[in-house]
Amino acid sequence: MVGALIGEAFISASIQVLCDRITSREFIDLFRQKKLDQPLLMKLKVTLLTLNAVLNDAEEKQIENPAVRKWLGELKHAVFDAEDLLDEINYEALRCKLEGEGQIDNLTNKVWNFLSTSHNHFYQSMNVKIQELLQRLEDFVQLKSALVDARDALQGNLKDKKDLKELKLKWSDEDADDSLKEKDVLDKLQPCVNLEKLTIRSYGGTQFPNWLGDSSFSNIQVMCLKDCSYCWLMPPIGRLPALKKLKIKRMKLVKTIGVEFYGRNEGSPIQPFQSLEKLQFGEMAEWEEWVPSGSGSGGEYGPDFPRLQELILKDCPKLRGSLPLACHMPCLKKLWVTGCGVLHDQRATTTTTSSFKMDSYKSLEELFIGDVYETGLLPFPEILLPNLNCLQHLSLCDCPNLLSFPEDGLPTTLASLEIVNCRRLEFLPHQMMAKLTSLDNLQIYYSCDSMRSFPLGIFPKLTSLYIWECENLESLSVEEGVVENLSHLRTLYITGCPKLVCFPGELPAPNLNDFTVRECQNLQSLPERIHTLTGLQHLGIRGLPNLESFAEDGGLPPNLRVFRLENCERLRPSSVGEYWGLQGLVSLEEFSIGGRGSGDILETLLLEQLLPTTLRTLRIWGLSSMKSLDGKGLGHLTSLQSLHISGCDSIQFLPEEGLPPSLSFLRISQCSALEKRYQNKAGEDWAKISHIPCIRINDEVTI
């Protein structure tokens, strides 16, 4: 008990310190100067003070109530996290104060300037972190109000707690040993009708009490039922008029969800789920059937889910039928179905798919289908997909037996198509592709093994194309008459295509911004006249062992900002100086080079001083044969601020001439000789780099 009291005293004292810090002049000035959310900070203080006020009551109750003791223990950890966050803010506030008073010396100022990006990220994330902390602490306030002992339950005292907005009820495994007792306890835990959020977890009864789903709970907006493993019947949740979000997970004995779920009685005009917008079922191992209320066709009493916008069905392996399900969902925008292996019915053809079902999904914008392993069929009638006239995003993931798209094609409204791990799927026929005039983003991962060639330019609005691990892709082509379509393309990412041999002769994509080609073992050439890609800013070339040269007919793109060259062992160093024109790339800021065959190229670049003076970041890695770095070549880089050297065991020392004076950050990792020679204070050559404002050797940072 003494230890517990000390714990309470510690929490109380910590909260007081945090409140004082929040109202300090440094904090207030920082939030004002950086235009951060000051009301959010003050709300955090009020919540902390509220927690402080309930500590005395918690201290008294913990003697008889283990749940309160647990609450206090978890609160202590939350307070620790709050201290960590406010320490970060306090450090930044102090830095800003010193900077404003001119008390930061020039050397330290270089470090702050170099780390300005991280400061900006810190400011961007600060409000989010405070909001997350605030929500966590507010949950503690609400949870404290819901912590009742056995006497509270038996006396039904929750009805009198008028300020209770949220009642998270969780049973431990040892509690769930008597179904009738469990139901009696939950029955007596009926809260007041002002409740807004309700979570019931690990409840051991076979049925829920009558109050759960009573329409008098007109303020409940969020409900979650989890791990109620012995319940076989759903409560009448459809009667809750304000319910917006409903999540049901791991109810192992539920086989059928039927009319009881909607709360409609015989002849009752009550509209079920009047306000429900998000519905999720997850890990329902035995669920087989979803039955409508009886008027799901939009009859006399309207649809079963008149306002539902998002439906997620995850890991319901025995759920039968087809999509659309029998329930009418006229406002549905997002549908995710994953791990529902038998959710299909080939009999649901044109004649059996009623018009109301088609109409149910007329507003659908996003469709995700995943983890369909047992069948080659999509979990909805083929007639449905082409008629989803609002569909913009379609994802097919982990459907290894899926063979083809519907014969009638895909909706012309489609803007994004993602295909993942569908190796047997035949890619879209040419006539289908030509109709997708709105397609903006196409991603193909580990799929479509039968695809031999991909026609660039076939989609007139495509801006992003990602092709990963397409094992049999041999070429990319540009057909006559579609060249102008490539004017929209901004991102082209090809990786892991071992049979890819060539690109089209030239890539007429003037607005291409990011071009990356990786791990294509047989690729022998890149597009010709690559310098015509005037919009290109990021170029990545990695793992192309048969590439011998590129950019020999005009050099690299003139506006390149980031260039990464890795593991291209046949690339000839002689072509570097003669053809690439690196010195003229006045926009180049970052260059990364490493892996097999890169050492000779880097030596040529440094020896002939071919890297542009605008370079700000240089990354060198995995050069097993390179003994040293050319000092004159590095000294030539008068704008260099950041130098990274990793995985270069053969490099024994840094240039005797020294590193560029502009350098603000030096990082060395996995370079045994360099680590030993330039170790902080102990290394024999530490003095030669100690002037650099920020040095990181492995995990040790010196500022």
Residue pairs with C-beta under 8 A, 6 or more apart in sequence:
1 63
4 59
4 62
4 69
4 72
5 59
7 72
7 73
7 76
8 55
8 56
8 58
8 59
8 72
10 76
11 55
11 72
11 75
11 76
11 79
12 52
12 55
14 79
14 83
15 48
15 49
15 51
15 52
15 79
16 52
17 83
18 48
18 79
18 82
18 83
18 86
19 45
19 48
19 49
21 27
21 86
21 90
22 41
22 42
22 44
22 45
22 48
22 86
23 45
24 93
26 90
26 93
26 94
26 96
26 97
27 41
27 89
27 90
27 93
28 38
29 93
29 96
29 97
30 36
30 89
30 92
30 93
30 96
31 37
31 38
31 41
32 38
33 96
34 123
36 123
36 126
36 127
37 127
37 130
40 127
40 130
40 131
40 134
41 130
43 134
44 130
44 133
44 134
44 137
47 134
47 137
47 138
47 141
48 82
48 137
50 141
51 75
51 137
51 140
51 141
51 144
54 141
54 144
57 144
58 68
58 71
58 72
58 144
61 68
61 147
61 149
62 68
62 69
62 72
64 149
65 147
65 149
67 147
67 149
68 147
71 140
71 143
71 144
71 147
74 140
75 140
78 133
78 136
78 137
78 140
81 133
81 136
82 133
82 137
85 129
85 130
85 133
88 122
89 126
92 119
92 122
95 104
95 112
98 104
99 109
99 112
104 112
107 693
108 693
108 703
110 664
110 693
111 664
111 693
111 694
111 703
112 119
113 664
114 641
114 642
114 664
114 665
114 693
114 694
115 694
139 166
142 164
142 165
142 166
142 168
143 166
143 168
145 161
145 163
145 164
146 158
146 164
146 166
146 167
146 168
146 169
148 157
148 158
148 189
152 158
153 185
153 188
153 189
154 188
155 188
156 188
156 189
156 190
158 164
158 167
158 189
158 190
158 191
158 192
159 190
159 191
159 192
160 192
161 191
161 192
162 192
162 194
163 194
164 191
164 192
164 194
164 195
165 194
165 195
165 196
165 197
166 195
166 196
166 197
166 198
167 189
167 191
167 195
167 197
167 198
167 199
168 199
168 201
169 186
169 189
169 199
169 200
169 201
169 203
170 199
170 200
170 201
170 202
171 182
171 201
171 202
171 203
171 204
172 202
173 202
175 182
175 202
175 204
176 182
176 202
176 203
176 204
176 229
176 230
177 204
178 204
179 204
179 205
179 206
179 230
180 205
182 203
182 204
182 205
183 205
183 206
183 207
183 208
183 209
186 200
186 203
186 205
186 208
186 209
186 212
187 209
187 210
187 211
190 209
190 211
191 198
193 216
193 217
193 218
193 219
194 219
195 217
195 219
195 220
196 219
196 220
196 221
196 222
197 220
197 221
197 222
197 223
198 220
198 222
198 223
198 224
199 223
199 224
199 225
199 226
200 212
200 224
200 225
200 226
200 228
201 224
201 225
201 226
201 227
201 228
202 226
202 227
202 228
202 229
203 227
203 228
203 230
203 231
204 228
204 229
204 230
205 228
205 230
205 231
206 230
206 231
206 232
206 233
206 253
207 231
207 232
207 233
208 228
208 231
208 233
208 235
211 217
212 235
212 237
213 235
213 236
213 237
213 238
213 239
213 240
213 263
214 239
215 239
215 240
215 241
215 263
215 270
217 240
218 240
218 241
218 242
219 242
220 240
220 242
220 243
221 242
221 243
221 244
221 245
221 275
222 243
222 244
222 245
222 246
223 237
223 240
223 243
223 245
223 246
223 247
224 246
224 247
224 248
224 249
225 247
225 248
225 249
225 251
226 247
226 248
226 249
226 250
227 249
227 250
227 251
228 250
228 251
229 250
229 251
229 252
229 253
230 253
231 251
231 253
231 254
232 253
232 254
232 255
233 254
233 260
234 248
234 251
234 254
234 257
234 260
234 261
235 260
235 261
236 260
236 261
236 262
236 263
237 243
237 246
237 261
237 263
237 273
238 261
238 262
238 263
238 264
238 270
238 272
238 273
238 293
238 304
239 263
239 270
239 272
241 274
241 275
242 275
243 273
243 275
243 276
244 275
244 276
244 277
244 278
245 276
245 277
245 278
246 276
246 278
246 279
246 280
247 280
247 282
248 280
248 281
248 282
248 284
249 280
249 281
249 282
249 283
249 284
250 282
250 283
250 284
250 285
251 284
251 287
252 284
252 285
252 286
253 286
254 284
254 286
254 287
255 286
255 287
255 288
255 289
256 287
256 288
256 289
256 290
256 291
257 287
257 289
257 290
257 291
258 289
258 291
259 291
259 293
259 294
261 293
262 272
262 273
262 293
262 304
263 270
263 272
264 270
264 272
264 293
264 294
264 295
264 301
269 300
269 301
270 301
271 301
271 302
271 306
272 293
272 304
272 305
273 304
273 305
273 306
273 307
273 308
274 306
274 307
275 307
276 305
276 307
276 308
277 307
277 308
277 309
277 310
278 308
278 309
278 310
278 312
279 305
279 308
279 310
279 311
279 312
280 310
280 311
280 312
280 313
280 314
281 287
281 312
281 313
281 314
281 316
282 312
282 314
282 315
282 316
283 314
283 315
283 316
284 315
284 316
284 319
285 315
285 317
285 318
286 318
287 316
287 318
287 319
288 318
288 319
288 320
289 319
289 320
289 321
290 319
290 321
290 325
290 326
290 327
291 326
292 304
292 325
292 326
292 327
292 328
293 304
293 327
295 301
295 302
295 304
296 303
296 304
296 326
296 327
296 328
296 356
297 328
297 354
297 356
298 328
298 330
298 356
298 359
303 327
303 328
303 329
303 330
303 360
304 327
304 328
304 329
305 327
305 328
305 329
305 332
306 330
306 331
307 331
308 329
308 331
308 332
309 331
309 332
309 333
309 334
310 332
310 333
310 334
310 335
311 329
311 332
311 334
311 335
311 336
312 335
312 336
313 319
313 336
313 337
313 338
313 340
313 343
314 336
314 338
314 339
314 340
315 338
315 339
315 340
315 371
316 339
316 340
316 343
317 339
317 340
317 341
317 342
318 342
319 340
319 342
319 343
320 342
320 343
320 345
321 343
321 345
322 343
322 344
322 345
322 348
322 379
322 380
322 381
323 335
323 337
323 343
323 379
323 380
323 384
324 357
324 358
324 360
324 361
324 380
324 384
326 357
327 360
328 356
328 359
328 360
329 360
329 361
330 359
330 360
330 362
330 363
331 363
332 360
332 361
332 363
332 364
333 363
333 364
333 365
333 366
333 390
334 364
334 365
334 366
335 361
335 364
335 366
335 367
335 368
336 368
336 370
337 343
337 368
337 369
337 370
337 379
338 368
338 369
338 370
338 371
338 397
338 398
339 370
339 371
340 371
340 372
340 379
341 371
341 372
341 373
341 374
341 375
342 374
342 375
343 379
344 372
344 375
344 377
344 378
344 379
344 380
345 381
346 377
348 380
348 381
349 381
349 382
349 383
350 381
350 383
352 381
353 381
353 383
353 384
357 384
358 383
358 384
358 387
361 384
361 388
362 388
362 389
362 390
363 390
364 388
364 390
364 391
365 390
365 391
365 392
365 393
366 391
366 392
366 393
367 388
367 391
367 393
367 394
367 395
368 393
368 394
368 395
368 397
369 378
369 379
369 395
369 396
369 397
369 399
370 395
370 396
370 397
370 398
370 399
371 397
371 398
371 399
372 378
372 379
372 398
372 399
372 401
372 402
373 398
373 399
373 400
373 401
374 401
375 401
376 401
376 402
376 403
376 424
377 402
378 385
378 396
378 399
378 402
378 406
382 406
382 407
382 408
383 406
383 408
385 391
385 405
385 406
385 408
385 410
385 411
386 406
386 408
386 409
386 410
386 411
387 411
388 411
388 413
389 411
389 413
390 411
390 413
391 410
391 411
391 413
391 414
392 413
392 414
392 415
392 416
392 438
393 414
393 415
393 416
393 418
394 410
394 414
394 416
394 417
394 418
395 417
395 418
395 419
395 420
396 402
396 418
396 419
396 420
396 422
396 425
397 418
397 419
397 420
397 421
397 422
398 420
398 421
398 422
399 421
399 422
399 425
400 421
400 422
400 423
400 424
401 424
402 422
402 424
402 425
403 424
403 425
403 426
404 425
404 426
405 425
405 426
405 428
405 432
409 428
409 431
409 432
409 435
410 417
410 428
410 432
410 435
410 436
412 435
412 436
412 437
412 438
413 438
414 436
414 438
414 439
415 438
415 439
415 440
415 441
416 439
416 440
416 441
416 442
417 436
417 439
417 441
417 442
417 443
418 441
418 443
418 445
419 425
419 443
419 444
419 445
419 447
419 448
420 443
420 445
420 446
420 447
421 445
421 446
421 447
422 446
422 447
422 448
423 446
423 447
423 448
423 449
424 449
424 450
425 447
425 448
426 448
426 450
427 444
427 448
427 450
427 451
428 436
430 455
430 458
433 455
433 458
433 459
434 458
436 459
437 459
437 460
437 461
438 461
439 459
439 461
439 462
440 461
440 462
440 463
440 464
441 462
441 463
441 464
442 459
442 462
442 464
442 465
442 466
443 464
443 465
443 466
443 468
444 466
444 467
444 468
444 470
445 466
445 468
445 469
446 468
446 469
446 470
447 470
448 470
449 470
449 471
449 472
450 472
451 470
451 472
451 473
452 472
452 473
452 474
452 475
453 473
453 474
453 475
453 476
453 477
454 467
454 473
454 475
454 476
454 477
455 477
455 478
455 479
455 482
456 465
456 476
456 477
456 478
456 486
456 489
456 504
456 507
457 478
457 479
457 482
457 483
457 485
457 486
458 479
458 482
458 485
459 485
460 482
460 485
460 488
461 485
461 488
462 485
462 488
462 489
463 488
463 489
463 490
463 491
464 489
464 490
464 491
465 489
465 491
465 492
465 493
466 491
466 493
467 473
467 493
467 494
467 495
467 497
468 493
468 495
468 496
469 495
469 496
469 497
470 496
470 497
471 497
471 498
471 499
472 499
473 497
473 499
473 500
474 499
474 500
474 501
475 500
475 501
475 502
475 503
475 504
476 494
476 500
476 502
476 503
476 504
477 504
478 486
478 504
478 507
478 508
483 508
486 507
486 508
486 509
487 508
487 509
487 510
487 511
488 511
489 509
489 511
489 512
490 511
490 512
490 513
490 514
490 535
491 512
491 513
491 514
492 509
492 512
492 514
492 515
492 516
493 514
493 516
494 500
494 516
494 517
494 518
494 520
495 516
495 517
495 518
495 519
495 520
496 518
496 519
496 520
497 519
497 520
497 523
498 519
498 520
498 521
498 522
499 522
500 520
500 522
500 523
501 522
501 523
501 524
502 523
502 524
502 525
503 525
503 526
503 527
504 527
505 527
505 528
506 527
506 528
506 529
506 532
507 527
507 530
507 533
508 532
509 533
509 535
510 532
510 533
510 534
510 535
511 535
512 533
512 535
512 536
513 535
513 536
513 537
513 538
514 536
514 537
514 538
514 540
515 533
515 536
515 538
515 539
515 540
516 538
516 539
516 540
516 541
516 542
517 523
517 526
517 540
517 541
517 542
517 544
518 540
518 541
518 542
518 543
519 542
519 543
520 543
520 544
521 543
521 544
521 545
521 546
522 546
523 544
523 546
523 547
524 546
524 547
524 548
525 547
525 550
526 541
526 547
526 550
526 551
527 533
528 553
529 553
529 554
530 536
530 550
530 551
530 554
530 556
530 557
531 551
531 553
531 554
531 555
531 556
531 557
531 558
531 581
532 554
532 557
533 557
534 557
534 558
534 559
535 559
536 557
536 559
536 560
537 559
537 560
537 561
537 562
537 587
538 560
538 561
538 562
539 556
539 557
539 560
539 562
539 563
539 564
540 562
540 564
541 547
541 550
541 564
541 565
541 566
541 568
542 564
542 565
542 566
542 567
542 568
542 595
543 566
543 567
543 568
543 595
544 567
544 568
545 567
545 568
545 569
545 570
545 596
546 570
547 568
547 570
547 571
548 570
548 571
548 572
549 571
549 572
549 575
549 579
551 579
551 580
551 581
552 575
552 578
552 579
553 579
555 579
555 580
555 581
555 584
556 563
556 580
556 581
556 582
556 585
558 584
558 585
558 587
559 587
560 585
560 587
560 588
561 587
561 588
561 589
561 590
562 588
562 589
562 590
562 591
562 592
563 585
563 588
563 590
563 591
563 592
564 591
564 592
564 593
565 571
565 591
565 592
565 593
565 598
565 601
566 592
566 593
566 594
566 595
566 598
566 621
566 622
567 594
567 595
567 596
567 597
567 598
568 595
568 596
568 597
568 598
569 595
569 596
569 597
570 597
571 597
571 601
573 600
573 601
573 603
573 604
574 604
576 582
576 601
576 604
576 605
576 610
577 604
577 605
577 608
577 610
580 610
582 588
582 605
582 610
582 611
582 612
583 609
583 610
583 611
583 612
584 612
585 612
585 614
586 612
586 614
587 614
588 612
588 614
588 615
589 614
589 615
589 616
589 617
590 615
590 616
590 617
590 618
590 619
591 611
591 615
591 617
591 618
591 619
592 618
592 619
592 620
592 621
593 601
593 602
593 605
593 619
593 620
593 621
594 619
594 620
594 621
594 622
594 623
594 647
595 621
595 622
596 622
598 622
598 623
599 623
599 624
599 625
599 626
602 620
602 623
602 626
603 626
603 630
604 610
605 611
605 633
606 629
606 630
606 632
606 633
606 634
607 630
607 632
607 633
608 633
609 632
609 633
609 636
611 618
611 633
611 636
611 637
613 636
613 637
613 638
613 639
614 639
615 637
615 639
615 640
616 639
616 640
616 641
616 642
617 640
617 641
617 642
617 643
617 644
618 637
618 640
618 642
618 643
618 644
619 644
619 646
620 629
620 643
620 644
620 645
620 646
620 648
621 644
621 645
621 646
621 647
621 648
622 646
622 647
622 648
623 647
623 648
623 650
623 651
624 648
624 649
624 650
625 650
626 648
626 650
626 651
627 650
627 651
627 652
628 651
628 652
628 653
628 655
629 651
629 654
629 655
630 655
631 655
631 656
631 657
631 658
632 657
634 640
634 643
634 655
634 659
634 660
635 655
635 657
635 658
635 659
635 660
637 660
637 662
638 660
638 662
639 662
640 659
640 660
640 662
640 663
641 662
641 663
641 664
641 665
642 663
642 664
642 665
642 667
643 659
643 663
643 665
643 666
643 667
644 667
645 651
645 667
645 668
645 669
645 671
645 674
646 667
646 668
646 669
646 670
646 671
647 669
647 670
647 671
648 670
648 671
648 674
649 670
649 671
649 672
649 673
651 671
651 673
651 674
652 673
652 674
652 677
653 673
653 674
653 677
653 685
654 674
654 678
654 685
654 688
654 689
658 688
659 666
659 689
659 692
663 692
664 692
664 693
664 694
665 692
665 693
665 694
665 695
665 696
666 689
666 692
666 694
666 695
666 696
667 695
667 696
667 697
668 674
668 675
668 678
668 696
668 697
668 698
669 696
669 697
669 698
670 698
675 697
675 698
676 683
677 683
677 684
677 685
678 685
678 686
678 688
678 689
678 697
679 686
679 697
680 686
680 695
680 697
680 700
680 702
689 695
693 703
694 701
694 702
694 703
695 701
695 702
695 703
696 702
